[in-house]
């Protein structure tokens, strides 16, 4: 059974002993040479030993200063990996940029644009990308000193026609002018545009790129790098894809770069306690034990989302069928398993574990037919339909006389229930990826990838070079989950309930690396991680050597990895690079 609970690279170290640690790293070329003697120091040894032993070396969480010390060497290494970038400010690009500032600033300030569909809340990374870049110290005003060239465009906002005075025809006109302005400069032709980047994570941009921007811009995109959540795909219009994170559902309910506490959703009246809590927990809704103790969270496993008959949703349907009412032990918590699809008939298991067909009830689950499974009474939010109709939404979230719109109600119930759960079941969607990974980071819920894990790490988990995802993220291969959902989850639940030190270590690592992966988290450095990812996934050795020569005169030649900016990865990185992406595209033509 393929359950990812430890980094794959560390398996041989457990066999050969820590004494061969540096030799193994040398052989695998995962660390830069100058990291071996200095940065692979006591703190990194401690980090990796802790991961190998399940995080049991420390009996209690370290103090904040000690936690920072653990990562000091890694931060020292990254300080040498500053990517100088240049932002184009041509007339057409700046007209597009300025006309989109209204909705962009509204989202950043936590006041969702009036006509914006809340469905784009997880597809707007470019808003935070550009917001973080403008005043970044890595930005250079001299294009000759730049390694990466940024086009300040908001594809998602333009696609939704949210920008002032820009319809389809005006977008085509401005995009065409922008192409002529950029290609008139020598920097574009130096490397054929591959070092030019646009971020646009909305999946609809792939099939609708030409319709949105027009034929001239569509042809231009065929030369550049594009940031999106999935890089291996058919019919991609860009030359290279760089993996970037989805935005979180959090963008819909609060101001950017602020901390989150689930109780704030209740305090602001988006939801009422009865919308998210079991009846015996209502009295402590605003100050529950889980505010201070992660292990006091009310729910074990969480999933809330569409569960219909699409082929890619098979694991979701199995989850509703096999996990509702199931407990690791009689005294462990209930789950949240909510379908947001239109009411439909599901294959379910009754109190005796026998299969039957049933149209699942609305949430919260009330007394009635089939309220038990496996001899256990189901919770209020287990195997129920949480879809809110327009009429129902009129009363949703009523609190202290205040009425909130149903879109915020849906987002708030999702985030509160997730933030009150221990495990976030990240089932694959139409493809192998899952944007739920980033919601789990925000709410400090441990993520469980349930998908074709090898393919997902190849195409959909960003920044692997600098985020050791496998150290704090669980993974279950879809075939193992399909074979036995409960058996595949049992080892994870045992760790959660029986090994608090291991869980604390996962949370510690997750907390630290979240600032790299969350666009709107306090102190987010996601834009910087994206710039580094561009150099790793899409820039060729020839381009790197040219940069060294341009910026350092007669500097280093030969292997660009000798330069600190282009040092090999610190952690295992399975993401598809330029050559593999082009080969994949050619194979599927």
SVG drawing of the C-alpha trace seen along z (x, -y; Angstrom):
<svg xmlns="http://www.w3.org/2000/svg" viewBox="-37 -54 73 60">
<polyline fill="none" stroke="black" stroke-width="0.4" points="0.0,0.0 1.5,-3.3 1.0,-5.7 3.4,-8.6 4.3,-9.3 8.1,-9.9 10.2,-11.5 11.2,-8.9 14.8,-10.1 15.2,-9.2 14.5,-5.5 18.1,-4.5 19.3,-6.6 17.3,-4.5 19.1,-1.4 22.7,-2.7 22.6,-5.0 22.9,-8.7 26.7,-8.4 26.3,-8.1 23.9,-11.0 26.1,-13.4 27.4,-10.7 23.8,-9.8 23.0,-13.5 26.1,-13.8 25.2,-10.7 21.7,-12.0 22.8,-15.5 20.0,-17.0 22.0,-19.5 24.5,-22.1 28.1,-21.3 28.6,-24.2 25.6,-23.1 27.1,-19.8 29.6,-21.0 27.9,-24.1 24.1,-24.1 23.7,-20.4 24.5,-21.2 23.1,-20.2 19.7,-21.9 19.1,-20.2 20.4,-16.9 17.9,-17.3 15.1,-18.1 15.8,-15.0 16.4,-12.7 13.1,-13.9 11.3,-13.0 12.9,-9.6 11.9,-8.8 8.3,-10.1 9.0,-13.3 9.4,-11.6 12.8,-13.1 11.2,-16.1 8.6,-15.5 7.1,-19.0 6.9,-21.7 10.0,-23.8 9.9,-27.5 9.5,-29.9 13.2,-31.0 14.2,-27.4 11.9,-26.6 13.4,-29.5 16.9,-28.2 15.9,-24.8 15.5,-26.6 18.3,-29.1 20.6,-27.3 17.9,-26.8 17.1,-30.5 20.8,-31.4 21.0,-29.2 17.9,-30.8 19.3,-34.3 21.8,-33.5 19.0,-32.6 17.5,-36.0 16.0,-36.2 16.3,-39.6 13.2,-40.4 12.0,-43.2 8.3,-44.3 7.2,-45.6 5.4,-48.9 4.5,-49.5 1.4,-51.7 -0.9,-48.9 0.1,-46.6 -0.3,-49.4 -3.7,-50.4 -4.9,-46.8 -3.3,-46.7 -4.8,-50.0 -8.3,-49.1 -8.2,-46.0 -7.1,-47.6 -10.6,-48.1 -11.5,-44.5 -7.9,-43.5 -7.7,-45.9 -11.2,-44.9 -10.1,-41.3 -6.9,-42.2 -8.9,-44.4 -11.4,-41.7 -14.4,-43.3 -15.3,-40.9 -16.2,-42.7 -19.9,-43.0 -20.1,-41.2 -17.3,-38.7 -18.4,-35.0 -17.1,-33.5 -16.1,-30.4 -12.9,-32.2 -11.7,-32.5 -9.2,-29.7 -8.0,-30.8 -6.7,-34.4 -3.0,-33.9 -2.0,-36.6 -3.6,-39.2 -1.2,-38.3 1.7,-37.7 1.6,-41.2 0.8,-42.8 3.9,-41.1 6.2,-41.9 5.9,-45.7 7.8,-46.6 10.0,-43.5 13.7,-44.2 14.5,-41.6 12.9,-43.9 15.3,-45.7 14.6,-48.7 17.4,-47.8 16.2,-45.0 19.8,-44.1 20.3,-42.9 17.1,-40.8 16.8,-37.0 13.0,-36.9 10.6,-39.4 7.1,-39.8 4.0,-40.9 1.6,-42.5 -1.7,-41.0 -4.7,-39.7 -6.1,-36.9 -8.8,-35.8 -10.2,-39.3 -10.1,-39.9 -11.8,-36.5 -14.6,-37.5 -14.8,-40.9 -14.5,-42.6 -12.0,-45.3 -13.4,-48.8 -14.3,-49.5 -12.7,-46.3 -14.9,-43.9 -13.7,-41.2 -12.9,-43.6 -11.0,-46.0 -9.0,-43.1 -8.0,-42.0 -6.9,-45.5 -4.8,-46.1 -3.3,-42.6 -2.3,-43.0 -0.7,-46.3 1.1,-44.9 2.6,-42.1 3.9,-44.6 5.4,-46.7 7.2,-43.8 8.5,-42.2 9.9,-45.5 12.4,-45.3 15.7,-43.3 15.1,-41.4 12.3,-39.3 14.4,-37.9 17.4,-37.2 15.9,-33.8 12.8,-33.7 10.5,-34.8 10.9,-31.8 12.2,-34.0 8.9,-36.1 6.2,-35.0 2.4,-35.5 0.5,-33.9 -3.0,-32.7 -4.3,-29.7 -7.9,-29.6 -8.1,-26.3 -10.5,-27.8 -7.6,-29.9 -6.2,-26.9 -9.1,-26.3 -10.2,-29.9 -6.9,-31.8 -7.4,-32.9 -11.0,-33.9 -10.0,-36.0 -6.9,-37.7 -7.1,-37.4 -5.0,-35.6 -1.9,-37.9 -1.5,-37.4 -2.4,-33.7 0.6,-33.2 2.8,-35.3 2.0,-33.0 3.4,-30.1 6.9,-31.5 6.6,-32.3 6.3,-30.7 2.9,-30.5 2.2,-29.9 -0.6,-27.5 -1.5,-24.7 -1.0,-21.8 1.8,-21.7 1.4,-18.3 -1.6,-18.6 -2.7,-18.3 -3.0,-21.3 -1.2,-23.8 -0.8,-27.2 2.4,-28.3 5.9,-27.1 6.6,-26.1 4.5,-25.8 5.6,-26.7 3.7,-25.2 2.1,-27.7 -0.3,-27.2 -4.1,-27.7 -5.4,-30.5 -7.5,-29.4 -11.2,-29.8 -9.9,-32.3 -9.6,-35.0 -13.4,-35.2 -14.0,-36.0 -11.1,-38.1 -8.5,-40.7 -5.2,-39.5 -2.1,-38.7 -4.1,-38.5 -4.1,-35.5 -7.2,-33.3 -9.2,-31.9 -12.3,-29.9 -14.3,-31.5 -14.1,-34.8 -16.5,-33.4 -19.1,-33.0 -18.3,-36.4 -18.8,-38.1 -22.2,-36.4 -21.4,-34.5 -22.6,-31.3 -24.3,-30.3 -23.0,-27.6 -25.7,-25.1 -24.4,-25.3 -21.0,-23.8 -21.1,-22.1 -22.7,-19.1 -25.5,-19.9 -23.3,-19.1 -20.7,-21.7 -22.9,-24.7 -22.4,-26.3 -18.6,-26.6 -18.8,-27.7 -17.0,-31.0 -14.3,-29.8 -13.9,-26.1 -11.0,-24.0 -9.6,-23.6 -8.6,-27.3 -5.8,-26.3 -5.4,-22.6 -5.2,-21.2 -6.0,-17.7 -9.3,-19.0 -10.7,-19.5 -14.2,-18.0 -13.9,-16.1 -11.5,-13.4 -11.7,-13.6 -13.1,-16.3 -14.4,-16.5 -16.9,-18.9 -17.4,-19.3 -19.0,-18.0 -19.7,-14.3 -21.4,-13.5 -21.1,-10.7 -18.0,-12.1 -15.3,-9.4 -12.7,-11.5 -15.0,-11.7 -14.9,-7.9 -12.8,-8.3 -15.2,-10.9 -18.1,-8.6 -16.3,-5.8 -15.5,-8.2 -19.1,-9.0 -20.0,-5.3 -17.3,-3.8 -16.2,-6.5 -19.5,-7.9 -20.1,-6.5 -16.7,-4.8 -14.5,-5.4 -11.0,-4.2 -12.2,-3.4 -15.5,-3.9 -14.2,-6.9 -12.7,-8.8 -14.4,-11.7 -17.1,-11.8 -16.3,-13.1 -17.5,-15.8 -18.5,-14.3 -20.7,-16.7 -21.8,-16.7 -22.3,-20.0 -23.7,-18.5 -27.4,-18.5 -29.3,-16.0 -28.8,-12.5 -29.0,-8.9 -25.8,-7.3 -24.7,-3.8 -24.5,-3.8 -23.8,-1.4 -26.5,-0.8 -26.0,0.0 -25.0,3.6 -22.5,2.5 -24.7,3.7 -25.0,1.7 -28.2,-0.1 -29.3,-3.0 -30.4,-6.2 -30.8,-9.9 -28.8,-11.4 -30.5,-13.9 -29.8,-17.6 -27.3,-18.9 -27.5,-19.0 -28.5,-15.3 -31.5,-14.8 -33.3,-11.8 -34.8,-9.6 -33.9,-6.8 -30.4,-5.2 -28.8,-7.5 -26.4,-4.7 -23.5,-3.0 -21.3,-0.3 -23.3,-0.3 -22.4,-4.0 -24.7,-7.0 -23.5,-9.4 -22.7,-13.0 -24.8,-15.9 -22.5,-16.5 -21.7,-12.9 -23.0,-11.9 -25.4,-14.7 -26.1,-17.3 -24.8,-20.8 -26.0,-22.4 -27.8,-25.7 -30.6,-26.8 -31.4,-30.4 -34.5,-30.2 -32.6,-28.4 -29.8,-30.9 -32.1,-33.8 -32.0,-32.5 -28.5,-31.0 -26.0,-32.3 -28.5,-34.4 -26.7,-35.5 -27.5,-38.4 -30.2,-39.6 -27.7,-39.8 -28.3,-38.0 -25.3,-37.0 -25.3,-36.0 -25.3,-32.3 -22.0,-32.3 -20.2,-33.5 -22.2,-31.1 -21.0,-28.2 -17.4,-29.3 -17.6,-29.9 -19.2,-26.5 -16.4,-24.9 -13.6,-26.7 -15.0,-26.4 -15.7,-22.6 -12.2,-22.1 -10.6,-24.2 -12.3,-22.0 -11.0,-18.7 -7.7,-16.9 -7.4,-15.4 -8.3,-17.1 -9.2,-14.5 -7.9,-16.0 -9.6,-13.7 -8.6,-14.3 -11.1,-16.1 -11.4,-16.0 -7.7,-15.6 -5.1,-14.3 -4.7,-17.6 -6.6,-19.1 -6.8,-22.8 -8.0,-21.6 -4.3,-21.2 -4.0,-25.0 -7.2,-25.2 -5.7,-22.6 -2.5,-24.7 -4.6,-27.8 -6.6,-26.0 -3.7,-24.0 -5.4,-20.8 -3.1,-17.9 -3.7,-17.1 -4.2,-13.6 -3.7,-13.4 -6.0,-10.7 -5.1,-10.5 -2.6,-9.1 0.2,-10.4 3.1,-9.8 1.4,-11.7 0.3,-14.5 3.9,-15.1 4.9,-15.2 2.4,-17.8 0.6,-19.5 2.5,-20.0 4.4,-23.3 7.8,-24.4 9.0,-20.8 12.6,-22.1 12.1,-24.2 9.1,-22.7 9.5,-19.1 5.8,-18.2 6.3,-14.6 7.6,-15.4 4.2,-16.8 1.6,-15.7 0.0,-12.2 -0.6,-10.5 -2.6,-7.5 -2.5,-6.2 -6.0,-6.1 -5.8,-2.4 -5.0,-1.6 -7.9,-3.7 -10.3,-2.1 -9.2,1.3 -10.1,0.5 -10.8,-3.1 -10.8,-2.3 -7.6,-0.1 -5.7,-2.8 -6.6,-5.5 -6.0,-3.4 -2.2,-4.0 -2.8,-7.8 -5.5,-7.9 -3.4,-5.8 -0.6,-8.4 -3.0,-11.2 -4.5,-9.6 -1.5,-7.7 1.6,-9.7 1.1,-13.4 4.9,-14.1 4.8,-13.0 1.7,-15.2 3.3,-18.2 6.3,-17.8 4.2,-17.7 2.3,-20.8 5.6,-22.6 6.9,-21.9 3.6,-22.8 3.4,-26.1 6.9,-27.1 6.5,-26.2 3.0,-27.5 4.2,-31.1 5.8,-29.8 2.7,-28.1 -0.1,-30.4 -0.5,-33.5 -2.5,-35.5 -1.0,-34.3 0.8,-36.7 4.4,-37.2 3.7,-35.3 6.8,-34.7 4.9,-32.8 5.8,-35.3 9.5,-34.7 9.1,-31.0 7.4,-31.3 10.4,-33.2 12.7,-30.5 10.4,-27.9 10.6,-29.6 14.4,-29.3 14.2,-25.6 11.4,-24.4 11.7,-26.6 15.0,-28.3 17.7,-26.4 21.4,-26.1 22.2,-28.4 19.9,-31.1 21.5,-30.8 25.1,-31.0 24.1,-34.1 22.7,-35.7 26.0,-35.0 28.0,-36.5 25.8,-39.6 25.8,-40.3 29.2,-39.2 31.3,-40.0 33.8,-37.2 32.3,-35.2 31.8,-31.5 31.3,-29.5 30.4,-25.9 28.0,-24.3 25.6,-27.0 24.8,-25.0 28.1,-26.4 26.3,-29.7 24.4,-30.1 21.2,-31.2 21.1,-28.0 22.2,-25.5 20.6,-22.1 17.4,-21.5 17.4,-21.1 14.6,-18.6 13.4,-16.0 11.7,-17.6 9.6,-15.4 8.0,-18.3 8.1,-18.1 10.7,-20.5 10.7,-22.2 12.1,-19.2 9.6,-16.7 6.7,-19.1 7.6,-19.5 8.0,-15.7 4.6,-15.1 3.0,-17.6 4.6,-16.1 3.6,-12.6 -0.1,-13.6 -0.3,-15.6"/>
</svg>
